[in-house]
Amino acid sequence: MMKAWNTESEIHGAQESLLIMEGGAMRGLFTAGVLDAFMEEGLYFPCSMGISAGSMQGLCYLAHQRGRSLRMNTRFAKDPRYMGLRHLVKRGSYFNFHFIFGELSESIDPYDFVTAEKSKETLYIIMTDAFTGQPVYVSSRSCTMREFFKISEASCSIPLFSKPVPLKDGIYVDGGIGMPFVPLPEELPTCCRKPVYILTRDRDYRKKPVPAGFHALLSLLYGKDYPRVVEKMCAIPAIYNKKVEKLLSLEKEGRVFVIRPKKPVVVSRTEKNVEKLRSLHREGYEAGLACHEDLMRWLHEK
């Protein structure tokens, strides 16, 4: 059985370094490329944290399965079992997590549960409490990996694209709602001297305000049961843009290390163009290799 979790107690003690991975659905192929480069170089952070799609990339990193995310997403991008409007209409979710975390991970392209569960590293996944709108952190050490898959599903469940996910003590939605963009150092539930960020947008990207029609649709579908989710989602653009500026300032001061795409990302959340996915992964992989020396130097600076 899964242990109880809460924001403050899941992460114990100060962390020297922490790898934090942004979400972005299929844009997560950039993160996958960076992580594949890290694994090739034998670089494994003792502690990592993923939001939404970042949690799924983190799962492969935890299991030391280099190349698995690229294989999964390119092989099944056009497969209706993986994602599509048909599954959204029939099951209420654009992405078929039952297939992704079930047949795909159990038999088609098996997840290395043994390595993940015995790993010396720890992965934290951020999801959002649908009733309070607050972020909740869950550790890979707090439950079995198959239970942790369900946590990742909750973290990836974007309203309108997915149904809220019921877990043992509540109902949860995408981690990027309670924690837009990524947690800045002061938002982390632990002290961290060397936070490293993998982002899935270029440095000039900013979100536009939520259109009135989108706000109305959210209110219609979720306002009665999950008013905090509606409130939080409509506030995301302003919070996101403010946090981007703050992270840029921290980066200039040398207080954080950031890896991001150099140019605007043309891959959509639900991208099915395999060449675009491969190209984004390649960009991430090359970025991961290119920054390795600077990253190691920065991590070891006093």
Backbone hydrogen bonds in HBPLUS format (Angstrom, degrees):
<---DONOR---> <-ACCEPTOR-->    atom                        ^
c    i                          cat <-CA-CA->   ^        H-A-AA   ^      H-
h    n   atom  resd res      DA  || num        DHA   H-A  angle D-A-AA Bond
n    s   type  num  typ     dist DA aas  dist angle  dist       angle   num
A0003-LYS N   A0142-SER O   3.38 MM 139  5.87 172.7  2.39 163.1 165.3     1
A0015-GLN N   A0191-CYS O   2.75 MM 176  6.11 169.7  1.76 164.3 164.6     2
A0193-ARG N   A0015-GLN O   3.22 MM 178  6.84 145.2  2.35 154.7 162.9     3
A0194-LYS N   A0016-GLU O   2.85 MM 178  5.89 128.5  2.11 139.4 155.1     4
A0018-LEU N   A0194-LYS O   3.27 MM 176  6.48 150.9  2.36 133.4 132.5     5
A0196-VAL N   A0018-LEU O   2.81 MM 178  6.02 172.7  1.82 165.2 165.1     6
A0019-LEU N   A0047-CYS O   3.13 MM  28  6.54 164.1  2.16 145.7 149.2     7
A0049-MET N   A0019-LEU O   2.69 MM  30  6.10 141.3  1.84 161.1 172.1     8
A0020-ILE N   A0196-VAL O   2.76 MM 176  6.08 164.0  1.79 167.3 173.0     9
A0198-ILE N   A0020-ILE O   2.93 MM 178  6.30 158.8  1.97 163.1 165.7    10
A0021-MET N   A0049-MET O   2.78 MM  28  6.14 161.8  1.82 164.2 170.7    11
A0051-ILE N   A0021-MET O   3.14 MM  30  6.38 154.9  2.21 167.4 171.6    12
A0022-GLU N   A0198-ILE O   3.05 MM 176  6.29 175.2  2.06 175.3 174.9    13
A0027-ARG N   A0024-GLY O   2.96 MM   3  5.09 156.6  2.02 135.7 130.7    14
A0028-GLY N   A0025-ALA O   2.87 MM   3  5.67 160.8  1.91 123.1 128.8    15
A0026-MET N   A0269-ARG O   3.16 MM 243  5.00 163.1  2.19 121.3 124.6    16
A0029-LEU N   A0026-MET O   3.24 MM   3  6.04 163.7  2.27 117.6 118.9    17
A0030-PHE N   A0027-ARG O   3.15 MM   3  6.11 164.7  2.17 124.6 126.7    18
A0032-ALA N   A0028-GLY O   2.90 MM   4  6.26 156.9  1.95 150.5 157.8    19
A0033-GLY N   A0029-LEU O   3.00 MM   4  6.18 150.2  2.10 140.1 146.7    20
A0034-VAL N   A0030-PHE O   3.07 MM   4  6.47 158.1  2.12 152.2 157.6    21
A0035-LEU N   A0031-THR O   2.90 MM   4  6.15 167.8  1.91 159.0 162.1    22
A0036-ASP N   A0032-ALA O   2.88 MM   4  6.06 149.5  1.97 144.4 153.1    23
A0037-ALA N   A0033-GLY O   3.06 MM   4  6.34 150.8  2.15 144.8 152.1    24
A0038-PHE N   A0034-VAL O   2.93 MM   4  6.30 155.2  1.99 148.7 156.2    25
A0039-MET N   A0035-LEU O   2.85 MM   4  6.09 163.3  1.87 152.6 156.4    26
A0040-GLU N   A0036-ASP O   2.96 MM   4  6.11 150.7  2.04 140.5 148.8    27
A0041-GLU N   A0037-ALA O   3.02 MM   4  6.27 144.9  2.15 144.6 153.7    28
A0041-GLU N   A0038-PHE O   3.07 MM   3  5.11 122.0  2.42  94.8 109.4    29
A0043-LEU N   A0038-PHE O   2.76 MM   5  4.88 166.1  1.78 147.7 143.8    30
A0042-GLY N   A0039-MET O   3.03 MM   3  4.79 151.8  2.11  95.3 104.1    31
A0122-THR N   A0046-PRO O   2.94 MM  76  6.18 150.9  2.02 137.3 145.3    32
A0048-SER N   A0122-THR O   2.96 MM  74  6.39 158.5  2.01 162.2 168.7    33
A0124-TYR N   A0048-SER O   2.84 MM  76  6.22 152.3  1.92 141.3 150.3    34
A0050-GLY N   A0124-TYR O   2.87 MM  74  6.37 155.8  1.93 163.8 171.3    35
A0126-ILE N   A0050-GLY O   3.10 MM  76  6.39 160.5  2.14 159.9 162.1    36
A0054-GLY N   A0051-ILE O   2.76 MM   3  4.86 140.3  1.91 145.3 134.8    37
A0055-SER N   A0052-SER O   2.84 MM   3  5.48 146.7  1.95 117.0 126.2    38
A0056-MET N   A0053-ALA O   3.05 MM   3  5.17 123.5  2.38  98.4 112.4    39
A0057-GLN N   A0053-ALA O   3.13 MM   4  6.54 155.3  2.20 152.6 158.9    40
A0058-GLY N   A0054-GLY O   2.97 MM   4  6.07 150.0  2.06 136.4 145.5    41
A0059-LEU N   A0055-SER O   2.98 MM   4  6.25 135.8  2.18 138.9 149.5    42
A0061-TYR N   A0057-GLN O   3.16 MM   4  6.47 153.9  2.24 146.5 154.3    43
A0062-LEU N   A0058-GLY O   2.84 MM   4  6.03 154.0  1.91 148.6 155.3    44
A0063-ALA N   A0059-LEU O   3.14 MM   4  6.36 146.1  2.26 140.1 148.4    45
A0065-GLN N   A0060-CYS O   2.94 MM   5  5.22 168.8  1.95 156.5 156.1    46
A0064-HIS N   A0061-TYR O   3.10 MM   3  4.94 156.3  2.16  99.4 106.3    47
A0068-ARG N   A0065-GLN O   3.32 MM   3  5.75 166.3  2.34 125.9 128.9    48
A0071-ARG N   A0067-GLY O   3.06 MM   4  6.26 163.5  2.09 151.6 156.3    49
A0072-MET N   A0068-ARG O   2.91 MM   4  6.13 171.7  1.92 159.3 160.8    50
A0073-ASN N   A0069-SER O   3.03 MM   4  6.13 174.5  2.04 152.7 154.4    51
A0074-THR N   A0070-LEU O   2.99 MM   4  5.97 158.4  2.04 151.0 156.5    52
A0075-ARG N   A0071-ARG O   2.91 MM   4  5.75 157.1  1.97 147.4 154.5    53
A0076-PHE N   A0072-MET O   3.04 MM   4  5.94 154.6  2.11 144.0 150.5    54
A0079-ASP N   A0076-PHE O   2.97 MM   3  4.83 155.3  2.03 104.3 112.3    55
A0082-TYR N   A0079-ASP O   2.87 MM   3  5.46 153.5  1.94 119.4 127.3    56
A0096-ASN N   A0082-TYR O   2.88 MM  14  5.31 175.5  1.89 140.3 141.7    57
A0084-GLY N   A0094-TYR O   2.93 MM  10  5.29 146.7  2.04 137.2 147.9    58
A0088-LEU N   A0084-GLY O   3.18 MM   4  6.49 150.3  2.28 142.5 151.5    59
A0089-VAL N   A0085-LEU O   2.89 MM   4  6.10 160.3  1.93 155.3 158.4    60
A0090-LYS N   A0086-ARG O   2.96 MM   4  6.13 163.1  1.99 148.6 153.7    61
A0091-ARG N   A0087-HIS O   2.74 MM   4  5.40 158.9  1.78 140.3 147.6    62
A0092-GLY N   A0088-LEU O   2.83 MM   4  4.46 132.9  2.05 115.3 124.3    63
A0094-TYR N   A0161-PHE O   2.63 MM  67  5.32 156.5  1.68 162.0 168.7    64
A0099-PHE N   A0096-ASN O   3.12 MM   3  5.49 127.5  2.40 104.8 116.6    65
A0100-ILE N   A0096-ASN O   2.95 MM   4  6.24 168.4  1.97 153.6 157.3    66
A0101-PHE N   A0097-PHE O   2.84 MM   4  5.67 170.5  1.85 145.2 148.5    67
A0102-GLY N   A0098-HIS O   3.02 MM   4  5.38 112.7  2.48 116.0 130.5    68
A0104-LEU N   A0099-PHE O   2.98 MM   5  5.90 161.4  2.02 161.2 166.0    69
A0106-GLU N   A0102-GLY O   2.78 MM   4  5.74 141.9  1.92 159.0 171.8    70
A0107-SER N   A0103-GLU O   2.94 MM   4  5.63 159.5  1.99 142.9 146.8    71
A0108-ILE N   A0103-GLU O   3.14 MM   5  6.40 168.7  2.16 149.9 153.4    72
A0109-ASP N   A0104-LEU O   2.84 MM   5  5.65 170.7  1.85 155.6 157.8    73
A0111-TYR N   A0105-SER O   2.76 MM   6  5.05 157.4  1.81 144.4 140.2    74
A0113-PHE N   A0111-TYR O   3.00 MM   2  5.72 124.5  2.31 109.4  93.5    75
A0116-ALA N   A0112-ASP O   3.12 MM   4  6.34 167.2  2.14 153.4 157.4    76
A0117-GLU N   A0113-PHE O   2.89 MM   4  5.99 163.0  1.92 153.0 157.2    77
A0118-LYS N   A0114-VAL O   3.02 MM   4  6.11 141.1  2.17 144.8 155.1    78
A0119-SER N   A0115-THR O   2.90 MM   4  5.71 110.8  2.39 138.5 154.0    79
A0119-SER N   A0116-ALA O   3.35 MM   3  5.08 152.2  2.43  93.4 101.4    80
A0140-SER N   A0123-LEU O   2.85 MM  17  5.35 135.4  2.05 152.9 166.7    81
A0125-ILE N   A0138-VAL O   2.90 MM  13  5.32 159.2  1.94 149.8 154.5    82
A0138-VAL N   A0125-ILE O   2.95 MM  13  5.32 152.7  2.03 144.3 153.2    83
A0127-MET N   A0136-VAL O   2.98 MM   9  5.34 162.3  2.02 152.5 156.9    84
A0136-VAL N   A0127-MET O   2.74 MM   9  5.34 156.2  1.79 158.4 159.7    85
A0128-THR N   A0173-VAL O   3.01 MM  45  5.19 163.7  2.04 150.2 147.8    86
A0173-VAL N   A0128-THR O   2.88 MM  45  5.19 155.8  1.94 145.2 153.3    87
A0129-ASP N   A0134-GLN O   2.96 MM   5  5.52 168.0  1.97 161.9 159.7    88
A0133-GLY N   A0129-ASP O   2.72 MM   4  5.21 149.7  1.81 149.3 157.4    89
A0130-ALA N   A0171-ILE O   2.87 MM  41  5.63 166.2  1.89 148.1 149.7    90
A0142-SER N   A0139-SER O   3.05 MM   3  5.32 166.9  2.07 111.8 115.4    91
A0148-PHE N   A0144-THR O   2.83 MM   4  6.10 144.4  1.96 142.4 154.0    92
A0149-PHE N   A0145-MET O   2.88 MM   4  6.18 134.8  2.09 141.7 152.6    93
A0150-LYS N   A0147-GLU O   3.07 MM   3  5.34 126.9  2.36 100.1 112.8    94
A0151-ILE N   A0148-PHE O   3.05 MM   3  4.93 121.5  2.40  92.2 107.4    95
A0152-SER N   A0148-PHE O   2.99 MM   4  6.38 154.2  2.06 149.4 155.9    96
A0153-GLU N   A0149-PHE O   2.88 MM   4  6.24 152.4  1.96 147.3 155.4    97
A0154-ALA N   A0150-LYS O   3.04 MM   4  6.30 157.5  2.09 143.2 148.3    98
A0155-SER N   A0151-ILE O   2.95 MM   4  6.25 156.9  2.00 147.8 154.5    99
A0156-CYS N   A0152-SER O   3.00 MM   4  6.22 130.7  2.25 142.7 155.4   100
A0156-CYS N   A0153-GLU O   3.11 MM   3  5.13 135.4  2.32  96.3 108.7   101
A0157-SER N   A0154-ALA O   3.17 MM   3  5.17 164.9  2.19 106.6 111.1   102
A0175-GLY N   A0155-SER O   2.98 MM  20  4.67 152.8  2.05 116.8 119.9   103
A0174-ASP N   A0157-SER O   2.85 MM  17  4.59 141.5  2.00 133.1 124.2   104
A0161-PHE N   A0158-ILE O   2.91 MM   3  5.37 140.3  2.07 131.3 144.0   105
A0162-SER N   A0158-ILE O   2.77 MM   4  5.40 135.0  1.97 153.3 157.5   106
A0165-VAL N   A0172-TYR O   2.78 MM   7  5.14 168.5  1.80 159.6 157.6   107
A0172-TYR N   A0165-VAL O   2.83 MM   7  5.14 165.0  1.86 137.9 142.1   108
A0167-LEU N   A0170-GLY O   2.80 MM   3  5.47 174.5  1.80 164.4 166.2   109
A0170-GLY N   A0167-LEU O   3.43 MM   3  5.47 166.7  2.45 106.6 110.2   110
A0177-ILE N   A0174-ASP O   3.19 MM   3  5.89 168.0  2.21 119.8 122.5   111
A0179-MET N   A0175-GLY O   3.06 MM   4  6.06 143.1  2.20 143.6 154.9   112
A0187-GLU N   A0184-LEU O   2.77 MM   3  5.23 150.0  1.86 118.9 129.2   113
A0188-LEU N   A0185-PRO O   3.31 MM   3  5.48 155.4  2.38 103.7 110.7   114
A0257-PHE N   A0195-PRO O   3.17 MM  62  6.59 160.9  2.21 154.6 159.6   115
A0197-TYR N   A0257-PHE O   2.80 MM  60  6.22 163.6  1.82 163.7 169.4   116
A0259-ILE N   A0197-TYR O   2.81 MM  62  6.10 157.3  1.86 158.9 166.6   117
A0199-LEU N   A0259-ILE O   2.87 MM  60  6.23 165.1  1.90 165.4 170.4   118
A0205-TYR N   A0202-ASP O   3.22 MM   3  5.68 164.8  2.25 115.7 120.3   119
A0214-PHE N   A0211-PRO O   3.10 MM   3  5.31 121.5  2.46 101.3 115.2   120
A0215-HIS N   A0211-PRO O   3.06 MM   4  6.39 159.8  2.10 154.9 160.7   121
A0216-ALA N   A0212-ALA O   2.92 MM   4  6.17 155.9  1.98 147.6 154.2   122
A0217-LEU N   A0213-GLY O   2.99 MM   4  6.22 152.5  2.07 142.4 149.5   123
A0218-LEU N   A0214-PHE O   2.93 MM   4  6.18 164.6  1.96 153.5 157.2   124
A0219-SER N   A0215-HIS O   2.95 MM   4  6.15 160.2  1.99 149.0 154.7   125
A0220-LEU N   A0216-ALA O   2.94 MM   4  6.13 151.2  2.03 143.6 151.4   126
A0221-LEU N   A0217-LEU O   2.99 MM   4  6.21 161.4  2.02 154.1 158.0   127
A0222-TYR N   A0218-LEU O   2.75 MM   4  5.62 159.4  1.79 153.7 159.7   128
A0223-GLY N   A0219-SER O   2.88 MM   4  4.18 135.9  2.08 109.4 119.0   129
A0226-TYR N   A0222-TYR O   2.70 MM   4  5.23 153.1  1.77 154.7 163.9   130
A0229-VAL N   A0226-TYR O   3.04 MM   3  5.42 131.1  2.29 107.9 120.3   131
A0230-VAL N   A0226-TYR O   3.37 MM   4  6.84 156.1  2.44 151.9 157.8   132
A0231-GLU N   A0227-PRO O   3.01 MM   4  6.26 166.2  2.03 150.5 154.3   133
A0232-LYS N   A0228-ARG O   2.86 MM   4  5.95 162.5  1.89 145.1 150.2   134
A0233-MET N   A0229-VAL O   2.87 MM   4  5.99 163.0  1.90 151.3 156.0   135
A0234-CYS N   A0230-VAL O   3.09 MM   4  6.24 159.5  2.14 151.4 156.1   136
A0235-ALA N   A0232-LYS O   3.13 MM   3  5.16 135.9  2.33  96.4 108.9   137
A0236-ILE N   A0233-MET O   3.29 MM   3  5.25 153.6  2.36  98.3 106.0   138
A0239-ILE N   A0235-ALA O   3.25 MM   4  6.41 169.9  2.26 160.6 163.6   139
A0240-TYR N   A0236-ILE O   2.70 MM   4  5.69 171.6  1.71 170.3 173.1   140
A0241-ASN N   A0237-PRO O   2.98 MM   4  6.09 172.4  1.98 152.7 154.5   141
A0242-LYS N   A0238-ALA O   3.13 MM   4  6.23 156.6  2.19 142.4 148.8   142
A0243-LYS N   A0239-ILE O   2.95 MM   4  6.14 157.3  2.00 152.1 158.4   143
A0244-VAL N   A0240-TYR O   2.91 MM   4  6.18 148.6  2.01 151.9 161.1   144
A0245-GLU N   A0241-ASN O   3.25 MM   4  6.49 160.6  2.29 144.1 147.7   145
A0246-LYS N   A0242-LYS O   3.10 MM   4  6.39 153.9  2.17 142.7 150.2   146
A0247-LEU N   A0243-LYS O   2.87 MM   4  6.07 160.2  1.91 149.7 154.6   147
A0248-LEU N   A0244-VAL O   2.98 MM   4  6.23 154.0  2.05 148.2 155.4   148
A0249-SER N   A0245-GLU O   3.10 MM   4  6.39 151.2  2.19 143.6 150.8   149
A0250-LEU N   A0246-LYS O   2.99 MM   4  6.33 158.5  2.04 150.9 156.6   150
A0251-GLU N   A0247-LEU O   2.84 MM   4  6.03 150.2  1.93 146.6 155.3   151
A0252-LYS N   A0248-LEU O   3.01 MM   4  6.27 155.7  2.07 145.5 151.1   152
A0253-GLU N   A0249-SER O   3.07 MM   4  6.33 143.9  2.21 142.6 152.6   153
A0255-ARG N   A0250-LEU O   2.96 MM   5  5.32 152.7  2.03 163.3 158.0   154
A0254-GLY N   A0251-GLU O   3.00 MM   3  5.07 154.3  2.07 102.4 110.6   155
A0271-GLU N   A0268-SER O   3.30 MM   3  4.87 156.9  2.36 110.1 105.6   156
A0277-LEU N   A0273-ASN O   3.10 MM   4  6.45 155.0  2.17 150.2 157.8   157
A0278-ARG N   A0274-VAL O   2.86 MM   4  6.12 161.5  1.89 153.7 158.4   158
A0279-SER N   A0275-GLU O   2.89 MM   4  6.02 156.4  1.95 144.7 151.6   159
A0280-LEU N   A0276-LYS O   2.98 MM   4  6.20 156.8  2.04 146.8 152.2   160
A0281-HIS N   A0277-LEU O   3.01 MM   4  6.22 160.0  2.05 148.7 154.4   161
A0282-ARG N   A0278-ARG O   2.85 MM   4  6.06 156.9  1.91 147.7 154.6   162
A0283-GLU N   A0279-SER O   2.93 MM   4  6.20 151.4  2.01 143.8 151.5   163
A0284-GLY N   A0280-LEU O   3.00 MM   4  6.31 156.9  2.05 147.3 153.1   164
A0285-TYR N   A0281-HIS O   2.81 MM   4  6.07 159.5  1.86 153.5 159.7   165
A0286-GLU N   A0282-ARG O   2.89 MM   4  6.07 165.9  1.91 152.4 155.6   166
A0287-ALA N   A0283-GLU O   2.93 MM   4  6.08 150.5  2.02 142.2 151.0   167
A0288-GLY N   A0284-GLY O   2.85 MM   4  6.06 152.4  1.92 147.6 155.1   168
A0289-LEU N   A0285-TYR O   3.05 MM   4  6.36 154.2  2.12 148.5 154.7   169
A0290-ALA N   A0286-GLU O   2.88 MM   4  5.96 161.7  1.91 146.0 151.9   170
A0291-CYS N   A0287-ALA O   3.05 MM   4  6.09 150.3  2.14 145.8 151.4   171
A0292-HIS N   A0289-LEU O   3.29 MM   3  5.33 153.6  2.37 102.1 109.8   172
A0295-LEU N   A0291-CYS O   2.76 MM   4  5.82 162.3  1.79 166.4 172.7   173
A0296-MET N   A0292-HIS O   2.93 MM   4  6.11 165.6  1.95 153.6 156.6   174
A0297-ARG N   A0293-GLU O   3.06 MM   4  6.24 157.6  2.11 146.2 152.6   175
A0298-TRP N   A0294-ASP O   2.89 MM   4  6.07 160.3  1.93 148.3 153.9   176
A0299-LEU N   A0295-LEU O   2.84 MM   4  6.06 160.8  1.88 154.6 159.8   177
A0300-HIS N   A0296-MET O   3.18 MM   4  6.28 141.9  2.33 139.3 147.8   178
A0301-GLU N   A0298-TRP O   3.23 MM   3  5.23 157.2  2.28 101.1 108.0   179
